[in-house]
Amino acid sequence: MRSQHLLNRWIGVRGAVSWQVRSPIVLLCVGAMTTPVRLNVGGTEFQVAKSTLARHPQTLLGQFVTNESTAEYQLIQQGQPVFIDADPSLFPYVLRFYRHGTPILVDKSVDARQLQQELGFFGISLAMLHLQLPPEPEKPPEPVKKPHKLDVYQRLAKVFAQMLLRRDFDEIFPDHPPYEETCYSTVLGEAIAEVDDAKEYRQQLDDDVRYPERQLLLVMVEEELRKMIPTRHVELKAWWQDMPGEVELRVKVERP
């Protein structure tokens, strides 16, 4: 009678368990579900709560803890490890599914298709979209290839020649000497301002010590002038003034 009286206290009016009195039966059930299950996966032992595996009873591990007719269920009841011939390196991802569901966070070192196959072995059918791979690291920007100096000089020479030809040479014949004089440094500065990557060569091209650099540019300018007015003879001459660094250019264009 006393036991019946205690049972009545444990059970509510509608048959629900009364949580005001902690039932040893309920505590026993909860304890049984939180008892760790020992799984020997490919020689590596893992432990996981029964309740975690029971969340997905339709899967292989879910059957181990819910289907009493399986040999694995009996071993688990006895506290014995259950051997599973599977890949122990991928098994943590299997447990992640039981513990956290989807998506499964996957390290970049893991082959996603191999993991998908391993999950299928455990009765877990997931599409690739349920496997969340880490984002691809941003590729560092490719270093900008610096153009060759001669390429820069060639573009600079073309702009230089265009600036020299801005005046109409026909106007200087026959009443003026057949030369158009201008300051080399002035035109060079204007040309460099319009050519990318040319600024770093300004000192080399405007320095008396770097005479070969300057002469190379002037040869290129003369070639560009000949291309622009092929029907005329073009001659470009440069000479130094008394002041260091002052260079005058003479552009001679043959009369038509």
Order of alpha helices (4+ residues) and beta strands (2+ residues): alpha-alpha-beta-beta-alpha-alpha-alpha-beta-alpha-beta-alpha-beta-alpha-beta-alpha-alpha-alpha-beta-beta
